[in-house]
Amino acid sequence: MPALSQRDLGFLAWNAAIGLLVGILLAHWPDLHSGPIPPLFWLLLGMALFEMISSFAWGGAPFSNPIRLAGLAIASAIYLAASSALGSA
């Protein structure tokens, strides 16, 4: 497996931040769980936003599928950990 680029690491860090943000929001406002947009979709929107910004800012090919899956796994794990640690899971 090739080494991760700074862009890949930035994407993974962004996903960690998005997962933490969603976890904190859901811990403070549990009613958001039953909102019209499920929390997992918020994570996917955050990923898509970063990909859009990075493709416009730096150009080049989008992220590879393994990086996308790793980002989703990181965001989901942090979201679940944060919301359960703060009492909303």
PDB file of N, CA, C and O in Angstrom, chain B, residues numbered from 101:
ATOM      1  N   MET B 101       0.841  -1.170   0.000  1.00  0.00           N
ATOM      2  CA  MET B 101       0.000   0.000   0.000  1.00  0.00           C
ATOM      3  C   MET B 101       0.891   1.239   0.000  1.00  0.00           C
ATOM      4  O   MET B 101       1.813   1.335   0.810  1.00  0.00           O
ATOM      5  N   PRO B 102       0.629   2.179  -0.889  1.00  0.00           N
ATOM      6  CA  PRO B 102       1.459   3.384  -0.923  1.00  0.00           C
ATOM      7  C   PRO B 102       1.222   4.258   0.310  1.00  0.00           C
ATOM      8  O   PRO B 102       0.189   4.164   0.974  1.00  0.00           O
ATOM      9  N   ALA B 103       2.192   5.096   0.588  1.00  0.00           N
ATOM     10  CA  ALA B 103       2.083   5.988   1.739  1.00  0.00           C
ATOM     11  C   ALA B 103       0.948   6.996   1.504  1.00  0.00           C
ATOM     12  O   ALA B 103       0.611   7.327   0.368  1.00  0.00           O
ATOM     13  N   LEU B 104       0.389   7.455   2.581  1.00  0.00           N
ATOM     14  CA  LEU B 104      -0.695   8.428   2.489  1.00  0.00           C
ATOM     15  C   LEU B 104      -0.122   9.813   2.205  1.00  0.00           C
ATOM     16  O   LEU B 104       0.884  10.216   2.788  1.00  0.00           O
ATOM     17  N   SER B 105      -0.771  10.520   1.313  1.00  0.00           N
ATOM     18  CA  SER B 105      -0.346  11.885   1.014  1.00  0.00           C
ATOM     19  C   SER B 105      -0.910  12.835   2.070  1.00  0.00           C
ATOM     20  O   SER B 105      -1.757  12.444   2.875  1.00  0.00           O
ATOM     21  N   GLN B 106      -0.444  14.066   2.064  1.00  0.00           N
ATOM     22  CA  GLN B 106      -0.963  15.053   3.007  1.00  0.00           C
ATOM     23  C   GLN B 106      -2.438  15.327   2.739  1.00  0.00           C
ATOM     24  O   GLN B 106      -3.207  15.598   3.661  1.00  0.00           O
ATOM     25  N   ARG B 107      -2.815  15.256   1.493  1.00  0.00           N
ATOM     26  CA  ARG B 107      -4.227  15.451   1.138  1.00  0.00           C
ATOM     27  C   ARG B 107      -5.092  14.341   1.722  1.00  0.00           C
ATOM     28  O   ARG B 107      -6.186  14.599   2.223  1.00  0.00           O
ATOM     29  N   ASP B 108      -4.597  13.099   1.658  1.00  0.00           N
ATOM     30  CA  ASP B 108      -5.323  11.980   2.258  1.00  0.00           C
ATOM     31  C   ASP B 108      -5.428  12.138   3.777  1.00  0.00           C
ATOM     32  O   ASP B 108      -6.487  11.907   4.361  1.00  0.00           O
ATOM     33  N   LEU B 109      -4.335  12.529   4.400  1.00  0.00           N
ATOM     34  CA  LEU B 109      -4.349  12.723   5.847  1.00  0.00           C
ATOM     35  C   LEU B 109      -5.286  13.865   6.238  1.00  0.00           C
ATOM     36  O   LEU B 109      -5.969  13.793   7.260  1.00  0.00           O
ATOM     37  N   GLY B 110      -5.312  14.913   5.423  1.00  0.00           N
ATOM     38  CA  GLY B 110      -6.243  16.010   5.677  1.00  0.00           C
ATOM     39  C   GLY B 110      -7.682  15.544   5.582  1.00  0.00           C
ATOM     40  O   GLY B 110      -8.526  15.954   6.380  1.00  0.00           O
ATOM     41  N   PHE B 111      -7.968  14.688   4.607  1.00  0.00           N
ATOM     42  CA  PHE B 111      -9.310  14.140   4.445  1.00  0.00           C
ATOM     43  C   PHE B 111      -9.708  13.300   5.651  1.00  0.00           C
ATOM     44  O   PHE B 111     -10.837  13.395   6.131  1.00  0.00           O
ATOM     45  N   LEU B 112      -8.792  12.484   6.137  1.00  0.00           N
ATOM     46  CA  LEU B 112      -9.085  11.650   7.299  1.00  0.00           C
ATOM     47  C   LEU B 112      -9.270  12.502   8.555  1.00  0.00           C
ATOM     48  O   LEU B 112     -10.138  12.215   9.379  1.00  0.00           O
ATOM     49  N   ALA B 113      -8.462  13.543   8.700  1.00  0.00           N
ATOM     50  CA  ALA B 113      -8.616  14.450   9.849  1.00  0.00           C
ATOM     51  C   ALA B 113      -9.947  15.195   9.776  1.00  0.00           C
ATOM     52  O   ALA B 113     -10.620  15.383  10.789  1.00  0.00           O
ATOM     53  N   TRP B 114     -10.317  15.617   8.571  1.00  0.00           N
ATOM     54  CA  TRP B 114     -11.614  16.286   8.378  1.00  0.00           C
ATOM     55  C   TRP B 114     -12.753  15.364   8.798  1.00  0.00           C
ATOM     56  O   TRP B 114     -13.693  15.793   9.467  1.00  0.00           O
ATOM     57  N   ASN B 115     -12.666  14.108   8.405  1.00  0.00           N
ATOM     58  CA  ASN B 115     -13.716  13.153   8.760  1.00  0.00           C
ATOM     59  C   ASN B 115     -13.778  12.926  10.268  1.00  0.00           C
ATOM     60  O   ASN B 115     -14.862  12.767  10.829  1.00  0.00           O
ATOM     61  N   ALA B 116     -12.625  12.909  10.919  1.00  0.00           N
ATOM     62  CA  ALA B 116     -12.612  12.778  12.377  1.00  0.00           C
ATOM     63  C   ALA B 116     -13.312  13.986  13.010  1.00  0.00           C
ATOM     64  O   ALA B 116     -14.086  13.834  13.955  1.00  0.00           O
ATOM     65  N   ALA B 117     -13.041  15.168  12.490  1.00  0.00           N
ATOM     66  CA  ALA B 117     -13.672  16.382  13.029  1.00  0.00           C
ATOM     67  C   ALA B 117     -15.174  16.377  12.778  1.00  0.00           C
ATOM     68  O   ALA B 117     -15.946  16.757  13.658  1.00  0.00           O
ATOM     69  N   ILE B 118     -15.599  15.952  11.593  1.00  0.00           N
ATOM     70  CA  ILE B 118     -17.028  15.881  11.282  1.00  0.00           C
ATOM     71  C   ILE B 118     -17.724  14.864  12.194  1.00  0.00           C
ATOM     72  O   ILE B 118     -18.818  15.127  12.693  1.00  0.00           O
ATOM     73  N   GLY B 119     -17.095  13.709  12.410  1.00  0.00           N
ATOM     74  CA  GLY B 119     -17.669  12.708  13.309  1.00  0.00           C
ATOM     75  C   GLY B 119     -17.819  13.233  14.719  1.00  0.00           C
ATOM     76  O   GLY B 119     -18.830  12.978  15.374  1.00  0.00           O
ATOM     77  N   LEU B 120     -16.814  13.970  15.201  1.00  0.00           N
ATOM     78  CA  LEU B 120     -16.897  14.551  16.535  1.00  0.00           C
ATOM     79  C   LEU B 120     -17.993  15.605  16.608  1.00  0.00           C
ATOM     80  O   LEU B 120     -18.744  15.658  17.582  1.00  0.00           O
ATOM     81  N   LEU B 121     -18.083  16.432  15.595  1.00  0.00           N
ATOM     82  CA  LEU B 121     -19.116  17.470  15.570  1.00  0.00           C
ATOM     83  C   LEU B 121     -20.521  16.863  15.576  1.00  0.00           C
ATOM     84  O   LEU B 121     -21.383  17.315  16.328  1.00  0.00           O
ATOM     85  N   VAL B 122     -20.754  15.864  14.762  1.00  0.00           N
ATOM     86  CA  VAL B 122     -22.071  15.221  14.713  1.00  0.00           C
ATOM     87  C   VAL B 122     -22.377  14.538  16.040  1.00  0.00           C
ATOM     88  O   VAL B 122     -23.507  14.604  16.525  1.00  0.00           O
ATOM     89  N   GLY B 123     -21.376  13.880  16.631  1.00  0.00           N
ATOM     90  CA  GLY B 123     -21.588  13.239  17.928  1.00  0.00           C
ATOM     91  C   GLY B 123     -21.955  14.230  19.015  1.00  0.00           C
ATOM     92  O   GLY B 123     -22.840  13.965  19.829  1.00  0.00           O
ATOM     93  N   ILE B 124     -21.278  15.373  19.034  1.00  0.00           N
ATOM     94  CA  ILE B 124     -21.573  16.401  20.035  1.00  0.00           C
ATOM     95  C   ILE B 124     -22.962  17.006  19.805  1.00  0.00           C
ATOM     96  O   ILE B 124     -23.725  17.214  20.748  1.00  0.00           O
ATOM     97  N   LEU B 125     -23.273  17.283  18.536  1.00  0.00           N
ATOM     98  CA  LEU B 125     -24.601  17.843  18.242  1.00  0.00           C
ATOM     99  C   LEU B 125     -25.716  16.905  18.678  1.00  0.00           C
ATOM    100  O   LEU B 125     -26.715  17.343  19.249  1.00  0.00           O
ATOM    101  N   LEU B 126     -25.546  15.620  18.411  1.00  0.00           N
ATOM    102  CA  LEU B 126     -26.590  14.662  18.774  1.00  0.00           C
ATOM    103  C   LEU B 126     -26.649  14.428  20.271  1.00  0.00           C
ATOM    104  O   LEU B 126     -27.708  14.079  20.793  1.00  0.00           O
ATOM    105  N   ALA B 127     -25.542  14.609  20.975  1.00  0.00           N
ATOM    106  CA  ALA B 127     -25.572  14.476  22.427  1.00  0.00           C
ATOM    107  C   ALA B 127     -26.318  15.648  23.059  1.00  0.00           C
ATOM    108  O   ALA B 127     -27.022  15.479  24.054  1.00  0.00           O
ATOM    109  N   HIS B 128     -26.161  16.825  22.480  1.00  0.00           N
ATOM    110  CA  HIS B 128     -26.840  17.998  23.027  1.00  0.00           C
ATOM    111  C   HIS B 128     -28.306  18.073  22.602  1.00  0.00           C
ATOM    112  O   HIS B 128     -29.149  18.534  23.372  1.00  0.00           O
ATOM    113  N   TRP B 129     -28.611  17.632  21.405  1.00  0.00           N
ATOM    114  CA  TRP B 129     -29.990  17.670  20.888  1.00  0.00           C
ATOM    115  C   TRP B 129     -30.386  16.279  20.387  1.00  0.00           C
ATOM    116  O   TRP B 129     -30.329  16.027  19.183  1.00  0.00           O
ATOM    117  N   PRO B 130     -30.783  15.378  21.276  1.00  0.00           N
ATOM    118  CA  PRO B 130     -31.122  14.003  20.883  1.00  0.00           C
ATOM    119  C   PRO B 130     -32.269  13.907  19.874  1.00  0.00           C
ATOM    120  O   PRO B 130     -32.382  12.912  19.158  1.00  0.00           O
ATOM    121  N   ASP B 131     -33.110  14.927  19.816  1.00  0.00           N
ATOM    122  CA  ASP B 131     -34.223  14.886  18.866  1.00  0.00           C
ATOM    123  C   ASP B 131     -33.747  14.892  17.417  1.00  0.00           C
ATOM    124  O   ASP B 131     -34.510  14.543  16.517  1.00  0.00           O
ATOM    125  N   LEU B 132     -32.512  15.277  17.183  1.00  0.00           N
ATOM    126  CA  LEU B 132     -31.982  15.287  15.815  1.00  0.00           C
ATOM    127  C   LEU B 132     -31.872  13.884  15.225  1.00  0.00           C
ATOM    128  O   LEU B 132     -31.822  13.720  14.006  1.00  0.00           O
ATOM    129  N   HIS B 133     -31.835  12.863  16.101  1.00  0.00           N
ATOM    130  CA  HIS B 133     -31.789  11.473  15.612  1.00  0.00           C
ATOM    131  C   HIS B 133     -32.991  11.164  14.731  1.00  0.00           C
ATOM    132  O   HIS B 133     -32.872  10.439  13.743  1.00  0.00           O
ATOM    133  N   SER B 134     -34.131  11.705  15.084  1.00  0.00           N
ATOM    134  CA  SER B 134     -35.355  11.407  14.343  1.00  0.00           C
ATOM    135  C   SER B 134     -35.698  12.499  13.336  1.00  0.00           C
ATOM    136  O   SER B 134     -36.835  12.575  12.870  1.00  0.00           O
ATOM    137  N   GLY B 135     -34.747  13.329  13.003  1.00  0.00           N
ATOM    138  CA  GLY B 135     -34.972  14.399  12.030  1.00  0.00           C
ATOM    139  C   GLY B 135     -35.122  13.863  10.618  1.00  0.00           C
ATOM    140  O   GLY B 135     -34.985  12.660  10.393  1.00  0.00           O
ATOM    141  N   PRO B 136     -35.403  14.739   9.669  1.00  0.00           N
ATOM    142  CA  PRO B 136     -35.620  14.302   8.290  1.00  0.00           C
ATOM    143  C   PRO B 136     -34.342  13.788   7.607  1.00  0.00           C
ATOM    144  O   PRO B 136     -34.416  13.006   6.659  1.00  0.00           O
ATOM    145  N   ILE B 137     -33.194  14.220   8.081  1.00  0.00           N
ATOM    146  CA  ILE B 137     -31.925  13.749   7.510  1.00  0.00           C
ATOM    147  C   ILE B 137     -31.201  12.950   8.581  1.00  0.00           C
ATOM    148  O   ILE B 137     -30.864  13.503   9.628  1.00  0.00           O
ATOM    149  N   PRO B 138     -30.947  11.649   8.347  1.00  0.00           N
ATOM    150  CA  PRO B 138     -30.278  10.834   9.362  1.00  0.00           C
ATOM    151  C   PRO B 138     -28.826  11.281   9.583  1.00  0.00           C
ATOM    152  O   PRO B 138     -28.184  11.791   8.665  1.00  0.00           O
ATOM    153  N   PRO B 139     -28.313  11.087  10.808  1.00  0.00           N
ATOM    154  CA  PRO B 139     -26.957  11.538  11.119  1.00  0.00           C
ATOM    155  C   PRO B 139     -25.874  10.938  10.223  1.00  0.00           C
ATOM    156  O   PRO B 139     -24.877  11.601   9.940  1.00  0.00           O
ATOM    157  N   LEU B 140     -26.052   9.704   9.776  1.00  0.00           N
ATOM    158  CA  LEU B 140     -25.044   9.110   8.892  1.00  0.00           C
ATOM    159  C   LEU B 140     -24.939   9.910   7.594  1.00  0.00           C
ATOM    160  O   LEU B 140     -23.858  10.027   7.018  1.00  0.00           O
ATOM    161  N   PHE B 141     -26.040  10.447   7.148  1.00  0.00           N
ATOM    162  CA  PHE B 141     -26.023  11.254   5.932  1.00  0.00           C
ATOM    163  C   PHE B 141     -25.245  12.543   6.149  1.00  0.00           C
ATOM    164  O   PHE B 141     -24.630  13.056   5.215  1.00  0.00           O
ATOM    165  N   TRP B 142     -25.263  13.078   7.381  1.00  0.00           N
ATOM    166  CA  TRP B 142     -24.468  14.271   7.692  1.00  0.00           C
ATOM    167  C   TRP B 142     -22.990  13.987   7.478  1.00  0.00           C
ATOM    168  O   TRP B 142     -22.248  14.824   6.965  1.00  0.00           O
ATOM    169  N   LEU B 143     -22.572  12.777   7.886  1.00  0.00           N
ATOM    170  CA  LEU B 143     -21.168  12.398   7.698  1.00  0.00           C
ATOM    171  C   LEU B 143     -20.831  12.343   6.210  1.00  0.00           C
ATOM    172  O   LEU B 143     -19.775  12.812   5.788  1.00  0.00           O
ATOM    173  N   LEU B 144     -21.730  11.771   5.427  1.00  0.00           N
ATOM    174  CA  LEU B 144     -21.496  11.676   3.981  1.00  0.00           C
ATOM    175  C   LEU B 144     -21.482  13.064   3.329  1.00  0.00           C
ATOM    176  O   LEU B 144     -20.706  13.312   2.406  1.00  0.00           O
ATOM    177  N   LEU B 145     -22.338  13.960   3.808  1.00  0.00           N
ATOM    178  CA  LEU B 145     -22.327  15.329   3.279  1.00  0.00           C
ATOM    179  C   LEU B 145     -21.009  16.032   3.599  1.00  0.00           C
ATOM    180  O   LEU B 145     -20.482  16.773   2.770  1.00  0.00           O
ATOM    181  N   GLY B 146     -20.483  15.802   4.792  1.00  0.00           N
ATOM    182  CA  GLY B 146     -19.193  16.381   5.154  1.00  0.00           C
ATOM    183  C   GLY B 146     -18.071  15.853   4.271  1.00  0.00           C
ATOM    184  O   GLY B 146     -17.180  16.604   3.876  1.00  0.00           O
ATOM    185  N   MET B 147     -18.115  14.563   3.961  1.00  0.00           N
ATOM    186  CA  MET B 147     -17.111  13.977   3.070  1.00  0.00           C
ATOM    187  C   MET B 147     -17.221  14.593   1.677  1.00  0.00           C
ATOM    188  O   MET B 147     -16.212  14.960   1.074  1.00  0.00           O
ATOM    189  N   ALA B 148     -18.429  14.703   1.178  1.00  0.00           N
ATOM    190  CA  ALA B 148     -18.631  15.263  -0.162  1.00  0.00           C
ATOM    191  C   ALA B 148     -18.197  16.718  -0.223  1.00  0.00           C
ATOM    192  O   ALA B 148     -17.633  17.158  -1.225  1.00  0.00           O
ATOM    193  N   LEU B 149     -18.456  17.465   0.840  1.00  0.00           N
ATOM    194  CA  LEU B 149     -18.032  18.861   0.886  1.00  0.00           C
ATOM    195  C   LEU B 149     -16.518  18.979   0.797  1.00  0.00           C
ATOM    196  O   LEU B 149     -16.004  19.813   0.051  1.00  0.00           O
ATOM    197  N   PHE B 150     -15.797  18.150   1.551  1.00  0.00           N
ATOM    198  CA  PHE B 150     -14.332  18.204   1.495  1.00  0.00           C
ATOM    199  C   PHE B 150     -13.829  17.811   0.112  1.00  0.00           C
ATOM    200  O   PHE B 150     -12.905  18.435  -0.411  1.00  0.00           O
ATOM    201  N   GLU B 151     -14.422  16.791  -0.480  1.00  0.00           N
ATOM    202  CA  GLU B 151     -13.986  16.378  -1.826  1.00  0.00           C
ATOM    203  C   GLU B 151     -14.232  17.474  -2.848  1.00  0.00           C
ATOM    204  O   GLU B 151     -13.395  17.708  -3.720  1.00  0.00           O
ATOM    205  N   MET B 152     -15.365  18.145  -2.751  1.00  0.00           N
ATOM    206  CA  MET B 152     -15.651  19.247  -3.673  1.00  0.00           C
ATOM    207  C   MET B 152     -14.643  20.373  -3.509  1.00  0.00           C
ATOM    208  O   MET B 152     -14.087  20.864  -4.492  1.00  0.00           O
ATOM    209  N   ILE B 153     -14.410  20.777  -2.281  1.00  0.00           N
ATOM    210  CA  ILE B 153     -13.479  21.871  -2.024  1.00  0.00           C
ATOM    211  C   ILE B 153     -12.074  21.503  -2.481  1.00  0.00           C
ATOM    212  O   ILE B 153     -11.391  22.315  -3.106  1.00  0.00           O
ATOM    213  N   SER B 154     -11.641  20.287  -2.174  1.00  0.00           N
ATOM    214  CA  SER B 154     -10.280  19.906  -2.550  1.00  0.00           C
ATOM    215  C   SER B 154     -10.122  19.764  -4.064  1.00  0.00           C
ATOM    216  O   SER B 154      -9.054  20.061  -4.600  1.00  0.00           O
ATOM    217  N   SER B 155     -11.152  19.321  -4.750  1.00  0.00           N
ATOM    218  CA  SER B 155     -11.013  19.196  -6.205  1.00  0.00           C
ATOM    219  C   SER B 155     -10.985  20.567  -6.876  1.00  0.00           C
ATOM    220  O   SER B 155     -10.293  20.757  -7.876  1.00  0.00           O
ATOM    221  N   PHE B 156     -11.742  21.528  -6.323  1.00  0.00           N
ATOM    222  CA  PHE B 156     -11.693  22.877  -6.885  1.00  0.00           C
ATOM    223  C   PHE B 156     -10.399  23.593  -6.514  1.00  0.00           C
ATOM    224  O   PHE B 156      -9.830  24.315  -7.333  1.00  0.00           O
ATOM    225  N   ALA B 157      -9.936  23.396  -5.289  1.00  0.00           N
ATOM    226  CA  ALA B 157      -8.750  24.115  -4.823  1.00  0.00           C
ATOM    227  C   ALA B 157      -7.456  23.530  -5.380  1.00  0.00           C
ATOM    228  O   ALA B 157      -6.572  24.274  -5.804  1.00  0.00           O
ATOM    229  N   TRP B 158      -7.339  22.200  -5.383  1.00  0.00           N
ATOM    230  CA  TRP B 158      -6.080  21.584  -5.781  1.00  0.00           C
ATOM    231  C   TRP B 158      -6.166  20.800  -7.076  1.00  0.00           C
ATOM    232  O   TRP B 158      -5.138  20.393  -7.616  1.00  0.00           O
ATOM    233  N   GLY B 159      -7.348  20.583  -7.579  1.00  0.00           N
ATOM    234  CA  GLY B 159      -7.506  19.822  -8.813  1.00  0.00           C
ATOM    235  C   GLY B 159      -7.080  18.376  -8.623  1.00  0.00           C
ATOM    236  O   GLY B 159      -6.925  17.898  -7.499  1.00  0.00           O
ATOM    237  N   GLY B 160      -6.899  17.713  -9.709  1.00  0.00           N
ATOM    238  CA  GLY B 160      -6.441  16.331  -9.640  1.00  0.00           C
ATOM    239  C   GLY B 160      -7.578  15.349  -9.430  1.00  0.00           C
ATOM    240  O   GLY B 160      -8.753  15.712  -9.386  1.00  0.00           O
ATOM    241  N   ALA B 161      -7.187  14.105  -9.305  1.00  0.00           N
ATOM    242  CA  ALA B 161      -8.152  13.014  -9.148  1.00  0.00           C
ATOM    243  C   ALA B 161      -8.770  13.043  -7.753  1.00  0.00           C
ATOM    244  O   ALA B 161      -8.139  13.496  -6.798  1.00  0.00           O
ATOM    245  N   PRO B 162      -9.999  12.563  -7.640  1.00  0.00           N
ATOM    246  CA  PRO B 162     -10.620  12.482  -6.316  1.00  0.00           C
ATOM    247  C   PRO B 162      -9.922  11.412  -5.467  1.00  0.00           C
ATOM    248  O   PRO B 162      -9.012  10.728  -5.934  1.00  0.00           O
ATOM    249  N   PHE B 163     -10.351  11.287  -4.260  1.00  0.00           N
ATOM    250  CA  PHE B 163      -9.749  10.316  -3.351  1.00  0.00           C
ATOM    251  C   PHE B 163     -10.081   8.895  -3.797  1.00  0.00           C
ATOM    252  O   PHE B 163     -11.093   8.653  -4.455  1.00  0.00           O
ATOM    253  N   SER B 164      -9.210   7.967  -3.427  1.00  0.00           N
ATOM    254  CA  SER B 164      -9.446   6.571  -3.773  1.00  0.00           C
ATOM    255  C   SER B 164     -10.529   5.991  -2.865  1.00  0.00           C
ATOM    256  O   SER B 164     -10.818   6.527  -1.796  1.00  0.00           O
ATOM    257  N   ASN B 165     -11.109   4.905  -3.308  1.00  0.00           N
ATOM    258  CA  ASN B 165     -12.178   4.283  -2.524  1.00  0.00           C
ATOM    259  C   ASN B 165     -11.711   3.794  -1.155  1.00  0.00           C
ATOM    260  O   ASN B 165     -12.463   3.935  -0.190  1.00  0.00           O
ATOM    261  N   PRO B 166     -10.496   3.219  -1.017  1.00  0.00           N
ATOM    262  CA  PRO B 166     -10.066   2.832   0.333  1.00  0.00           C
ATOM    263  C   PRO B 166      -9.947   4.024   1.290  1.00  0.00           C
ATOM    264  O   PRO B 166     -10.240   3.892   2.478  1.00  0.00           O
ATOM    265  N   ILE B 167      -9.526   5.169   0.789  1.00  0.00           N
ATOM    266  CA  ILE B 167      -9.441   6.360   1.633  1.00  0.00           C
ATOM    267  C   ILE B 167     -10.842   6.822   2.013  1.00  0.00           C
ATOM    268  O   ILE B 167     -11.078   7.226   3.152  1.00  0.00           O
ATOM    269  N   ARG B 168     -11.760   6.765   1.072  1.00  0.00           N
ATOM    270  CA  ARG B 168     -13.144   7.147   1.381  1.00  0.00           C
ATOM    271  C   ARG B 168     -13.748   6.233   2.439  1.00  0.00           C
ATOM    272  O   ARG B 168     -14.407   6.704   3.366  1.00  0.00           O
ATOM    273  N   LEU B 169     -13.527   4.935   2.304  1.00  0.00           N
ATOM    274  CA  LEU B 169     -14.064   3.984   3.287  1.00  0.00           C
ATOM    275  C   LEU B 169     -13.416   4.182   4.651  1.00  0.00           C
ATOM    276  O   LEU B 169     -14.088   4.105   5.680  1.00  0.00           O
ATOM    277  N   ALA B 170     -12.111   4.437   4.658  1.00  0.00           N
ATOM    278  CA  ALA B 170     -11.431   4.697   5.926  1.00  0.00           C
ATOM    279  C   ALA B 170     -11.973   5.965   6.569  1.00  0.00           C
ATOM    280  O   ALA B 170     -12.163   6.015   7.784  1.00  0.00           O
ATOM    281  N   GLY B 171     -12.223   6.989   5.762  1.00  0.00           N
ATOM    282  CA  GLY B 171     -12.784   8.231   6.287  1.00  0.00           C
ATOM    283  C   GLY B 171     -14.165   8.020   6.875  1.00  0.00           C
ATOM    284  O   GLY B 171     -14.475   8.546   7.944  1.00  0.00           O
ATOM    285  N   LEU B 172     -14.994   7.259   6.188  1.00  0.00           N
ATOM    286  CA  LEU B 172     -16.336   6.977   6.700  1.00  0.00           C
ATOM    287  C   LEU B 172     -16.272   6.158   7.985  1.00  0.00           C
ATOM    288  O   LEU B 172     -17.037   6.401   8.919  1.00  0.00           O
ATOM    289  N   ALA B 173     -15.360   5.190   8.030  1.00  0.00           N
ATOM    290  CA  ALA B 173     -15.209   4.381   9.244  1.00  0.00           C
ATOM    291  C   ALA B 173     -14.738   5.233  10.417  1.00  0.00           C
ATOM    292  O   ALA B 173     -15.237   5.084  11.532  1.00  0.00           O
ATOM    293  N   ILE B 174     -13.783   6.122  10.172  1.00  0.00           N
ATOM    294  CA  ILE B 174     -13.281   6.999  11.233  1.00  0.00           C
ATOM    295  C   ILE B 174     -14.388   7.928  11.714  1.00  0.00           C
ATOM    296  O   ILE B 174     -14.604   8.069  12.918  1.00  0.00           O
ATOM    297  N   ALA B 175     -15.089   8.563  10.777  1.00  0.00           N
ATOM    298  CA  ALA B 175     -16.149   9.491  11.153  1.00  0.00           C
ATOM    299  C   ALA B 175     -17.256   8.776  11.919  1.00  0.00           C
ATOM    300  O   ALA B 175     -17.750   9.295  12.921  1.00  0.00           O
ATOM    301  N   SER B 176     -17.647   7.598  11.461  1.00  0.00           N
ATOM    302  CA  SER B 176     -18.716   6.848  12.131  1.00  0.00           C
ATOM    303  C   SER B 176     -18.296   6.415  13.525  1.00  0.00           C
ATOM    304  O   SER B 176     -19.076   6.528  14.471  1.00  0.00           O
ATOM    305  N   ALA B 177     -17.061   5.915  13.665  1.00  0.00           N
ATOM    306  CA  ALA B 177     -16.593   5.459  14.973  1.00  0.00           C
ATOM    307  C   ALA B 177     -16.525   6.619  15.961  1.00  0.00           C
ATOM    308  O   ALA B 177     -16.925   6.472  17.115  1.00  0.00           O
ATOM    309  N   ILE B 178     -16.024   7.763  15.520  1.00  0.00           N
ATOM    310  CA  ILE B 178     -15.921   8.908  16.426  1.00  0.00           C
ATOM    311  C   ILE B 178     -17.305   9.453  16.749  1.00  0.00           C
ATOM    312  O   ILE B 178     -17.568   9.850  17.884  1.00  0.00           O
ATOM    313  N   TYR B 179     -18.178   9.474  15.772  1.00  0.00           N
ATOM    314  CA  TYR B 179     -19.565   9.926  16.008  1.00  0.00           C
ATOM    315  C   TYR B 179     -20.236   9.042  17.058  1.00  0.00           C
ATOM    316  O   TYR B 179     -20.846   9.552  17.997  1.00  0.00           O
ATOM    317  N   LEU B 180     -20.128   7.731  16.906  1.00  0.00           N
ATOM    318  CA  LEU B 180     -20.763   6.823  17.863  1.00  0.00           C
ATOM    319  C   LEU B 180     -20.122   6.921  19.236  1.00  0.00           C
ATOM    320  O   LEU B 180     -20.820   6.898  20.249  1.00  0.00           O
ATOM    321  N   ALA B 181     -18.794   7.031  19.279  1.00  0.00           N
ATOM    322  CA  ALA B 181     -18.098   7.131  20.565  1.00  0.00           C
ATOM    323  C   ALA B 181     -18.462   8.427  21.279  1.00  0.00           C
ATOM    324  O   ALA B 181     -18.718   8.422  22.483  1.00  0.00           O
ATOM    325  N   ALA B 182     -18.485   9.526  20.550  1.00  0.00           N
ATOM    326  CA  ALA B 182     -18.788  10.819  21.162  1.00  0.00           C
ATOM    327  C   ALA B 182     -20.232  10.875  21.651  1.00  0.00           C
ATOM    328  O   ALA B 182     -20.502  11.338  22.759  1.00  0.00           O
ATOM    329  N   SER B 183     -21.150  10.403  20.821  1.00  0.00           N
ATOM    330  CA  SER B 183     -22.553  10.473  21.240  1.00  0.00           C
ATOM    331  C   SER B 183     -22.846   9.530  22.408  1.00  0.00           C
ATOM    332  O   SER B 183     -23.657   9.857  23.275  1.00  0.00           O
ATOM    333  N   SER B 184     -22.196   8.368  22.440  1.00  0.00           N
ATOM    334  CA  SER B 184     -22.430   7.462  23.567  1.00  0.00           C
ATOM    335  C   SER B 184     -21.704   7.935  24.824  1.00  0.00           C
ATOM    336  O   SER B 184     -22.220   7.776  25.930  1.00  0.00           O
ATOM    337  N   ALA B 185     -20.531   8.506  24.671  1.00  0.00           N
ATOM    338  CA  ALA B 185     -19.798   8.998  25.844  1.00  0.00           C
ATOM    339  C   ALA B 185     -20.513  10.201  26.460  1.00  0.00           C
ATOM    340  O   ALA B 185     -20.462  10.405  27.673  1.00  0.00           O
ATOM    341  N   LEU B 186     -21.166  10.979  25.633  1.00  0.00           N
ATOM    342  CA  LEU B 186     -21.879  12.149  26.138  1.00  0.00           C
ATOM    343  C   LEU B 186     -23.343  11.848  26.462  1.00  0.00           C
ATOM    344  O   LEU B 186     -24.086  12.727  26.898  1.00  0.00           O
ATOM    345  N   GLY B 187     -23.745  10.592  26.242  1.00  0.00           N
ATOM    346  CA  GLY B 187     -25.061  10.161  26.703  1.00  0.00           C
ATOM    347  C   GLY B 187     -26.198  10.213  25.734  1.00  0.00           C
ATOM    348  O   GLY B 187     -27.343  10.384  26.153  1.00  0.00           O
ATOM    349  N   SER B 188     -25.933  10.071  24.422  1.00  0.00           N
ATOM    350  CA  SER B 188     -27.041  10.192  23.476  1.00  0.00           C
ATOM    351  C   SER B 188     -27.201   8.994  22.558  1.00  0.00           C
ATOM    352  O   SER B 188     -28.129   8.984  21.749  1.00  0.00           O
ATOM    353  N   ALA B 189     -26.361   8.001  22.637  1.00  0.00           N
ATOM    354  CA  ALA B 189     -26.446   6.875  21.717  1.00  0.00           C
ATOM    355  C   ALA B 189     -27.650   6.063  22.039  1.00  0.00           C
ATOM    356  O   ALA B 189     -27.911   5.058  21.378  1.00  0.00           O
TER     357      ALA B 189
END
